[in-house]
Amino acid sequence: MSHRLNTNKQFMIGNGILAFAVIFVVVIFVYMSMRLQQKQKTQRRFIETYSITLEKGFAGDSLSLFVNDSLIDCRTVHTEPYTVEIGRFAEYNALMIVDNRTELVSTFDLSEKGGAYRFVKEEGEIRLTSK
């Protein structure tokens, strides 16, 4: 009778050791994956640039330019055309032009390839004229 209990005890100990070994291997692989992912994030650089030109209708307006959630410029436009050069810094980018006086926001998607964007303001509406 004691022989049976001893076999069950050895079987349970073996299963416990195996379970800890599996958990240990999973932890190692998760750690390695997270390290590799962080290395890839820090090495990501973009060479594309955006040229944003405010051509007509902006003289005397107080504007804020945002790319994603980053403030690029906040000023009163005195001369037209007004141009800003911005380097691409994220996978997907959106330009927001905020009229500080009326707090109206105009949003435009920016290409992943960079490029030149020209804007015109007519009747209080900001439009993209050409890329």
SULDAFEN-V322324 format. One record per residue. N is the residue number from 1. RES is the residue in one letter. OMEGA is omega in radians with two decimals (none if undefined). NEAR is the number of other ideal C-beta (glycine too) atoms within 8 Angstrom. D_CENTER is the distance of its C-alpha to the mean C-alpha in Angstrom with 2 decimals. Layout:
# SULDAFEN-V322324
n: [N	N]
res: [RES	RES]
omega: [OMEGA	OMEGA]
near: [NEAR	NEAR]
d_center: [D_CENTER	D_CENTER]
This chain:
# SULDAFEN-V322324
n: [1	2	3	4	5	6	7	8	9	10	11	12	13	14	15	16	17	18	19	20	21	22	23	24	25	26	27	28	29	30	31	32	33	34	35	36	37	38	39	40	41	42	43	44	45	46	47	48	49	50	51	52	53	54	55	56	57	58	59	60	61	62	63	64	65	66	67	68	69	70	71	72	73	74	75	76	77	78	79	80	81	82	83	84	85	86	87	88	89	90	91	92	93	94	95	96	97	98	99	100	101	102	103	104	105	106	107	108	109	110	111	112	113	114	115	116	117	118	119	120	121	122	123	124	125	126	127	128	129	130	131]
res: [M	S	H	R	L	N	T	N	K	Q	F	M	I	G	N	G	I	L	A	F	A	V	I	F	V	V	V	I	F	V	Y	M	S	M	R	L	Q	Q	K	Q	K	T	Q	R	R	F	I	E	T	Y	S	I	T	L	E	K	G	F	A	G	D	S	L	S	L	F	V	N	D	S	L	I	D	C	R	T	V	H	T	E	P	Y	T	V	E	I	G	R	F	A	E	Y	N	A	L	M	I	V	D	N	R	T	E	L	V	S	T	F	D	L	S	E	K	G	G	A	Y	R	F	V	K	E	E	G	E	I	R	L	T	S	K]
omega: [-3.13	3.11	3.11	-3.13	3.14	3.12	3.11	3.13	3.12	3.12	3.13	3.09	3.10	3.10	3.12	3.13	3.13	3.13	3.11	3.12	3.12	3.11	3.13	3.13	3.12	3.12	3.13	-3.13	3.09	3.12	3.14	3.12	-3.14	3.10	3.13	3.14	3.14	3.09	-3.13	3.13	-3.07	-3.11	-3.09	3.10	3.12	3.14	-3.09	3.08	3.08	3.04	-3.08	-3.10	3.05	-2.95	-3.03	3.00	-3.10	-3.08	3.12	-3.14	3.03	-3.04	2.97	3.10	3.11	2.91	-2.97	3.13	-3.10	3.09	-3.14	-3.10	3.08	-3.07	2.99	-3.11	-3.13	-3.12	3.08	-0.12	3.12	-3.06	3.08	3.06	-3.09	3.03	3.12	-3.09	3.13	-3.13	3.12	-3.09	3.05	3.11	3.06	3.06	-3.07	3.01	-3.03	-3.12	-3.10	-3.11	3.03	-3.09	3.03	-3.06	-3.14	3.06	3.10	-3.09	3.08	-3.11	-3.07	3.07	-3.14	-3.13	-3.14	-3.08	3.11	3.09	3.11	3.12	3.10	-3.13	3.13	-3.12	3.04	-3.08	-3.13	3.09	none]
near: [4	5	6	7	8	8	8	8	8	8	8	8	8	8	8	8	8	8	8	8	8	8	8	8	8	8	8	8	8	8	8	8	8	8	8	8	8	8	8	8	7	6	6	6	4	8	5	9	9	16	11	12	12	12	11	7	8	13	8	6	11	9	15	10	14	12	13	7	3	7	7	8	8	7	6	7	13	5	6	9	7	9	8	10	8	10	8	13	7	7	3	6	11	10	14	11	13	12	11	8	6	5	7	7	8	9	7	10	8	11	7	7	5	8	9	7	13	10	14	10	12	8	3	6	7	7	8	8	7	4	7]
d_center: [66.91	65.16	64.13	61.95	60.14	59.50	57.88	55.57	54.61	53.76	51.72	49.64	49.10	47.97	45.48	44.10	43.66	41.98	39.54	38.58	38.15	35.78	33.68	33.67	32.50	29.64	28.47	28.67	26.60	23.83	23.82	23.74	20.87	18.69	19.75	19.02	15.49	14.83	16.56	14.47	11.18	13.03	14.59	11.72	12.49	12.14	15.45	14.89	15.58	15.83	19.18	19.44	23.11	24.70	28.10	30.47	30.97	28.70	31.51	32.09	28.96	26.76	23.13	19.69	16.86	13.26	10.15	7.57	9.16	10.54	14.21	15.28	18.91	21.38	24.88	27.88	28.21	31.74	31.98	30.77	29.02	26.21	23.61	20.35	18.72	15.02	13.46	10.32	7.71	4.53	5.65	6.19	7.34	10.01	12.81	14.78	18.31	20.11	23.90	24.74	28.30	27.79	24.24	23.51	19.94	19.35	16.07	15.52	13.16	12.66	13.71	12.12	15.38	15.24	18.45	20.56	20.32	23.42	23.86	27.16	28.14	31.18	32.74	29.83	27.35	24.66	24.52	22.86	25.93	24.88	22.31]
